[in-house]
């Protein structure tokens, strides 16, 4: 579990430490909150689907509306499909890091 947290923290750090003109901007508190809510919600949906015995998580859960949140959900579903041992918290951490890293720039 510490390894997953370390990897998630490293991914988040790498996203904020870009180089040159393409340096990543720090995510606002509003973005972080939206990412946390989305990741926690999707992780809960995935966990519930697994408990119900859903084989096809892609079809078994309702993804959030919007391009950005649905991309986060798709990433989390792929991670859950690849590893049955990910806990809900670990999955939420991965989703949060991905969400912050891939947030719309503007």
N, C-alpha and C positions, 0 to 999 in steps of 0.2 A: 504494500500500500504506500509506503514511503517512496518507493521508486516511481510510482505513478504520479504522486504529488510533486516529486522533484522534476519529472519530465514535463508535467503541466506548467510548473513554475518556470522552467527553462524555456518552454515554448512562448509563454507570455513575455518573458524577459527579452527573448530574441525578437519578438514582434515590436517591442518598444525601442530596441537598440539598433535600428537600421543605420546604414551608412550613407554619406553624401546627401544629395538633394532629395533622395527618396526616403530620408529618415522618417520613421513612423512617428506620428503624433500620438501623444498620450491620450488614452481614452477618457472621456468625461465621466463624471459620476453617474450621469443619466444613462450612458451607454453601458457602463458596468452593471448598473442595476437591471437594465433590460436584459442583458446577457445572463445575469444570474437567475432572473425569473424564468427566462426561456429554457435555460439548461436544466434547472431544477424541475420544471414542469415536464419537459420531454423525458428526463431520466425517470420520473415517476410513471409516466405513461408506458415507457419501455419495461420497467420493472413489473408493472401490473400485467402487461401483455405476456411477459415471460411466465408469471405465476399462473396465468390462465392457460398456458401451454400453446400459445400462438407460435406457429412455426415461421410464418412470413411476417416479420416485424414491419416491413415496408408497407404491407397492406393492412396490418393489424392495428396500427395506431393512426390517429388523426393528427397530421402535422399542422403546426401553426400557420396562419395565413401570412402572406408576405414573402418576398423573395429571400431576404436575409434570414429570418427565423426558420424558414423551411429548409434552407441550406444547412443550417446548424443541426436541425432535426435529422436530415439525411446523413450527415457526418456521424452523429451519435448512433443512429441505427446501424450504420456500417461497422462502427466500433463494437457495438453490442453483438452483431452477427459474427464478428471475428473472434470474440472472446466471451465465453460463457461465464468466466470467473470475475468479470468486472462488477463491482458493487454499484449500487445506485449513486452513492457519493462520488466514487471514482469516475463514473460515467458523466455525472454532472460537472465535475472538475474539468474533464476533457472537453465537454461541450462549451463550458465557459471560456476556456483558453482559446478554442477555435473561434468562438463568437467574437471575442475582443480582437483577435488577430485579423479576422476577415470582415470587420465592421465597415460599413460604407464610409468612405472618406469624403470630406466636403467642406 
